[in-house]
Amino acid sequence: MSNRLKHIWGILYEWLRKITPFDIAVVITFALLYLYSDEGTGIQQIIRILVFAGILFYKWLSQNPFYWLIISLFLMALNGYLWYHIDNHHFLLNYWCLALSVSCFTQKPSIYIAINARLLIGLCFLFATFWKLFSIEFVSGGYFEYVLAGGDRRFATISALITDISIETIEENQDLISLLKEEVEYDYIPIETTQRVSLMAIIMTWTIILMEALIAYLFLHKGNGKLNVVRHFMLGIFILGTYSLIPVLGFGWILIAMGLVQITKYKKPLLSWYVGIFVLITSLYYGRQIIRDILTGIFM
């Protein structure tokens, strides 16, 4: 068995040795575009066709500015159509494709792709930090207490793991919260929570605020060498800590893609760092339902 694992690792290592971080970033971007276009509208099907074209004619289209511009325009139309039904990372995906297009118009696309990716990450985290700091509901811990208690179904598994609230209680709270969406008006709907839920909500709130502020500084501050390594390390820690717990796979993927294109030094360790994070959060995302079923069996 060990020899077989060594053989598989050898094949994987050779594959990683030959491809570039940009290649992996483009593959991740293709995956995001393909999965996003799985809703059945005409615009989404066109994006899917463009993704297949990009795969078939990768050598000619991966750094073609007009290819990424066309995708950006269709994404813009799609985001406008689904404005009230999509997550924030769909807008970031649009900016990222537009950045690829603009960068590919230059004589040194790889350099400008890296610069634009760094600025996109920095600005994204900067605006996220300011929004959280000026949101009373978030700073107070109220937001995370709400979602941990059942306000967001995506947090149910992690809530049962890190707090003393059961899956059964979370589901009861979700049923109560769903009443707010009905036509009958309610002045107040009480949901069950605990002191540990409140404590974990405060810890999660300020951990995220401080981490996002630090990442914003690292990516907006121009510098290479050790600072560049710290950037990649902190971004990876954020992705691991956030998207291994919170099932928003698309946001984690796009941050990995934008991190990959910035790798200029320490290629092997940084490439392995991002690929490992990608594999881990993806495995956890698709294995989350299994974990949820196990926890349901334990706590109910």
N, C-alpha and C positions, 0 to 999 in steps of 0.2 A: 504493500500500500504506500509506503514511504517513497519508493522508487517512482511510482506512478505520480505522486504529488510533485516530486522533484521534476519529472518530465513536463507536467502541466505548467509548473512555475517557470521552467526554462522556455517553453513556448511563449508564455505571457511576457516574460522579460524581453525576449527577442522582438516581440511585437511592440512593446513600449519603447525599446531602444531605437527603433526605426522611425516611428511616427513622432510628430512634433506636438507640443502643447496646443498649438493653434488647431491642429487637426482634431484633437480630442474636443476642444472647445466648439468647433463647428459641428461635430457629431452630436454633442449635447444640445446645441442650438436647434439642429434638425429634429431631435427627439421632442424638444419643447414645442416646436412649431407643429409637428405631426400630432402630438397629443392634444394640443389646443384646438386643432382643426377637426376635432371629432364630435361635432355637434350637428352636422347635417345641412348647414346653410351653404348656398352657392359660393360665398366668399371663402368659407373654410375649406371647401373641396378644392378650390383653386390653389390655396396655400399648400395643401397636401400634394398637389401635382407639382408645384414648384419645389417642394422638398425632395420628391422622387427625382426630379430633374437635377437637383443639386447633388444627389448621391450618384446618379449615373454619369454625370459630366463634372465630377468633383474637381478635376484638374483645371478646368476652364472657368468654372463658376464660383469656386470657393473664395476667390479674391476679385471677383468681377463686381465693380461698383453698381452697375445697373441691375444686376441680379438681386443684390441686397436692397436696392432702392425700391424695386418692384414689390418685394416681400414687405418692406416697411409700409408702403402705401396701402397694400391690402390689409395689413395688420391694423393700420390706422382706421380704415373703414370698419373692420371687424370689431375693434375696441369701441368705436362709436356706436355700433349696432347693439353690442352687448354691455353697454356702459354700466348699467346697474346690476349686472349679474357676474362680474368677473373680479378676480383678486388683483391686488396691486402689482404683482409681479408680471401680469400680462402687459401692463403699460411699460414696465421696465424692459420687457422683451422687445417691445416696439422701439424704444430708445436704443437698445443694444444693436438691433438690426440696422437702424439708421446710422449708428456710429460706425458699423462695419462698412456701410456704403460710403460714407464721407471719407473714412480712412483709406479706402481702396482707390479713391480718386487721386491720392497723393503718389509721389514717386517712391516713397518708403512706407508702404501700407502697414507692415508689421510694427514699426515704431509708433505710428499714430493710432493703431488699434490698441496697443498697450497703454498709451497715454489716455485715450478716450475711456478705456475700461477702468483705469485707475480713477479718473475724474467721476465717472458714473457711480462707482461704488462709494467714493467719498461724499458726493452730493446726496446720494440716496440715504446714507447713514446720517448725514448732517440734518437733512430735512426731517428724517424720522425722529431724531433726538429732539429737535425743536418742537415738533408736533406733540411728542409725549410730555415734554416739560411744561407746555402751556395747556395741557389737558388735565383738568382737575380730577376727572374720573380715573385717569390712568395713574397720575402721580400718587393718589391716595391708596392705590392698590385695588380700587373697586372693580376695575376692568377684569383683572385676573381672578379676583374672588368670584365674580359673576361667571366667567367661563369655566373655572375649576368646579364650580357647584352645579354645572350643567347647562350654562348658557351657550356653549359651543360644543357640539357633539364630537368634534375632532380632538378635544382635550380629555375625553372621558377616560381613556386608558391611562394617560399619564397622571390624571387626577387621582385615580384609584391607587396608583403606585406610590405617590409622594405625599398623600394626605390620608386622613383617617375616614374619609367619606367613601361609602360603598357604591358599587355600580348600580345597585338597586335604588339607592337614594338619588343618585345622579339622574337616572331615568325618570324617577318621580318628579324631580325638579324640571326636567325637560318637558314633561307633560303639562306642568303648570305654566311654564314659560310659553308653551305653544298656544295657550289661551289668549295671550296678548295679540296673537295674529288673527284671532277671530273678530267678527263684526261687533260682538258685545264689548262694551267698554268696561275696563277694570281700572279703578283708581290705584289699587295696590295688590300685588300678588306675592305672598310670602313664600320663600324657598328656604329649604333647610341647608344650613352651613355650619362650620365648626371653627374653633379658634385656630386649629392647625391650618385649615384652608386659608384663613385670613393672614396668618403668618407667612405661609408659602407664597401667597399673593404679593405681599410686600417684598419678600426676598426676590421673587422673579421680576417684579417691576423695576427695582433699582439695579439689579444685575444687568438687565437688558439696557437700561438707560446709560449706565456707565460704560458698558461694553460698546454700544453703538457710538457714543461720543468719542471713545478712544479710537475706534476703527475709522471714523470720519477724519479725525486728526491725522492718523497715519497715512491715509490715502490721499488727502488733500495737501499734505506736506511733501514737497518735491525733494526726493532724496533716494539714493541707492545704497548699495552695500548692505550693512547690517540692518538698516531701517527697512530695506526691501524684504529681508527674511522675516523680520518682526511682523510686517504687514501680512504676509502670507500665513504666518503662524496664527495670528490673532483672528484673521478672517476664517481660517479653518476651524479654530476653536469655537467661534460664534456659530458657524454652520453646524458643527457637531452638537453643540449644546442646545441649539434651537430646533433644528429640523430632525434630529433624532428623537425629540420629544414631541414637537408640534408637527403634525402631518401636512406640511405645505411643501411638497417635494419640488414643485416648480421653482420656488424662490431659491431653494438651496442649489438646484442645478444651475440656474443662471448666474449665481454668485461664483460657483465653481468655474463656469465657462469664462467669466470675466477675470477671474484670478489666474487661470491657466495661461491666457494670452500675454500676461505680464512677466512670465518666467524668462529671465535672461541669464541668470547665474544660478548655480546649485541646481541644475536641471533635474538630475536623477532623484534627489531626495524630495524636492518640491513637487515634481510630477507624481511620484509615489504617494506623497501626502494628499494631494487632491484626488487622485484616483481611488485611494483607500477610503477617503471621506465619501466620495460618490457611491462606492459600492456599499458602504455601511448604511448611509441614510436611505438608499434605495431598498436595501434588504429589509431594513426596519419598517419602511413605509408599507411594503407589500406583505410583511409578516405581522403587521399591527392587528389585523382582524383575528389572526390566530391567537395572539396574546390576549386580545379583548375577550374571545370566547373562553380562554382558560380562566381569566379573572372573573368572568361572569359565573363560571362553574364554581369558583372558590368562594366568592362573596355572596352568592345568592342561594 
